[in-house]
């Protein structure tokens, strides 16, 4: 197990370095002048001031020097200053938004598992019946539904037609300060229902579909036949023998689906006006705030990398064949 | 394979739908002569009627005409982006699978690295440096979605390259390139098609999301995604503006997903 960990860790560090280098390359080899959105059309910026800016951002230095300086900055979480009017350090801007994004995505992940797995099992147990077909239709819809349109439909129904749920923000603006703790929780919950529905719909469909197919396959294997022949009650066969084996690869699937989940933050945070990292990214792209864009890109990919690493370890813990050198 | 697809019920339906969509994208403007660009202040936000079957938008433009035009954009994006990602993915996957060793190691690590980026973030970052135009979007989607195909082709080639027919081709003195292109890839065509069909749906979803966020296809060019921006603004008064473009996206992506499902069923009859 120890050797396995070391090997995985080495691979992760290598991948991390690659991810950082690709991000840097993307931004610095791309055509165009990163200062132009800030200086173009701005009569107040004289050529001298522009020179000062170039110096300040180190754009006069050769590429490899900038690369090393940037890598050092990333390790110490120093991503430079935002191009926006407030000119605050990029990391400060991200730091205050990170908890919201992590909260919503963790909640979404839990909901996806809690709903997706039972639906998948139910569908597999009833494979071939009408109920299974209906669930399949639902999961295919979940695959194909554009999440931002789903958000619009929800807003139209619950926000406008029924007037049940607030359509934007994390909590109410007016009167929020005066609420009691309980009322605040209720207020947050109301604001989070629609974003969470949007964040989980596709994921629930994906996991349900995955679990169903995996379960159907396992249920046809010899050891299930044996368990049944042995006279085990069906419940035990399903939950003890089949489900455990069907869920194993799910760990990897979860790791792989992390980028999609985090990526979805851009969409539902922008639509519902939630002050998270996704919304920051969107605003930064619209205003061409390059330091913020680059830092966000690095941050979410590092989060994904960590997620995959944990999934790898979890998989090894769950399945001894992996860690004892059976081909990965 | 086409024959098998035509006798597969959902396969037939989705193929039929996609054909109709393609034809109406190509010939729509001739069959339905109302311009998608013509502004008419007399006709702002008209609900669906005989004259305008899907209503009109904030500038009095006909929604059906704009959806038909949007179909062109979506199909164009999906063809070009998937074409590009297939080109990159198939080449890298084939090289990795065929040569193995260090080359394989490097390509696999590269795939892992690219898989770490949440696609939307990667695309947004690149778009920020370029102009948000249709061409750039197609290229960027293609450049960021080749990893799945690369893995798939690599695995196919790995499982095929030790077979007798490859050995005999090599004995005849065929070059590596010839073996890959003439002998190995044709055998991998089916899974590539499955993945291409899913990839097209994915590209359409991404393009529409980007356009909806204002970073994709720019107005006045209608795309299903940017039509929904107006839908959001007029949520309370004009339901048809948010409904129809979304239905268009949903049905198209659904058809592509079902098509890939049907292809998988045909390839793997045991799968039920």
Interface residues (C-beta under 8 A of the other chain):
Chain A: X11 X14 X15 X18 X19 X22 X23 X26 X27 X30 X31 X32 X34 X127 X128 X140 X141 X143 X144 X145 X146 X147 X148 X149 X152 X153 X155 X156 X159 X160 X213 X216 X256 X259 X260 X262 X263 X264 X266 X267 X270 X271 X281 X282 X284 X285 X286 X288 X290 X293 X294 X296 X297 X300 X301 X304 X305 X308
Chain B: X109 X110 X112 X113 X114 X115 X116 X117 X118 X119 X120 X121 X122 X124 X125 X126 X127 X128 X129 X130 X201 X205 X208 X209 X212 X213 X214 X215 X225 X228 X231 X232 X235 X236 X239 X242 X245 X246 X249 X250 X253 X254 X256 X257 X258 X261 X271 X272
